[in-house]
Amino acid sequence: MEEIINYIKTWLLYGSADEAQNVGYTADEREWAKYKLVIVPNGHLGKDIVDPDLRAPRVEQWSPADAPDKVVNVVRTDLIYNTFFFISRAEELINDKRDEHGRFLAAYSILGKRNRLMVPTLDEYARLVTKALGLPLPPSGFAHIYLTHDIDTIAHYRHVRGALGGIWRGEWRQVLRSWKDIHSDPAYTFPWLVDQDRRVPLAESIYFVKHSFGKGYDYPQYNHRGHDARQLRRFLEWNKATIGWHSSYYGTGSIERRTSHTNELAIHRSHYLRCSIEQMRKLIELGVTDDFTMGFSDRAGFRLQTTRSVLWIDPERMQLTELVLHPLMIMDRTLSEERYMGLDQDEAAYVCQQLIDKVRMHNGDLCLLWHNDSIKTDTYHRALYHQLINELSH
């Protein structure tokens, strides 16, 4: 338990372990004089899970009776428990509602119900704690920018089922062009994505590759050892992109079939953004160090209530793990699909700008997800992504 508390205190102070020693976490007033700042616990950490108090915390001043000149800042909102609640995803232990894909949606969360998704509450806690200790805040800007792309399909028409479907719909000319040259396939938008991403020099581009069997919700599939996939891999690596693992809709059971490229073991995102406590434990067993799944599929915003990466805390075992969770703020399909937010381009651009501004203000990690097959000419996602890249390039 002490390890978790110390980690949270240090994380709230932007990694300063030395300053974290000046923060007490106790309700015993006899101990308060030892610290510059005291956070009063609510008694739930490590015992039970309840919804956090999301009212804005206040800093009070307290002085011991025997030393009235000494002033200690006191916060009676349990910032430690609240931080644990969100970065561990403990809420999903006490709320068992899931959609048809087994996902915990924003609509079920207290964040969606209380309209808190656009506010990175934990970063606001970090600013409060930092100021209470008289420390400087980090400058505005981006600590990291992750431009990520899930490769659900490389091409629409270069596999038998896709080609037959195209011919049946009367798209045989497009099928022939695709078979002749993959660059003519409407889903093969990688050169455009690479050109866009390189306009943000400090960004890291990550492409998540599927290694599933292509059945059910994993369809369509591509042979990651086939000619098209190997050519794409060489193209992406030549352009300094990072390759990650896009795990199957049906879980991580076929891990041994995943890849011969061991560097892909470290970086992961789950198909359909499906995740659970059991899955995160499995990822740790498999050697995954960084997970980029942590966004809600039905709403853009801050699922982890922070703009910064965090170590996952197992909320059942109360263990601090080495799995780094990278918050995902914006996914293309979340913005446009009617079953999710159903926004037009102007509305989507406004939401994206609000989130980007929050990340910039808190010196956080911006993470976007754009699928290569979402930027065809019949959607606004190409124009919107170009607009966001213009913003980030400056």
Order of alpha helices (4+ residues) and beta strands (2+ residues): alpha-alpha-beta-beta-beta-beta-alpha-alpha-alpha-alpha-beta-alpha-alpha-alpha-beta-alpha-beta-beta-alpha-beta-beta-beta-beta-alpha-alpha-beta-alpha
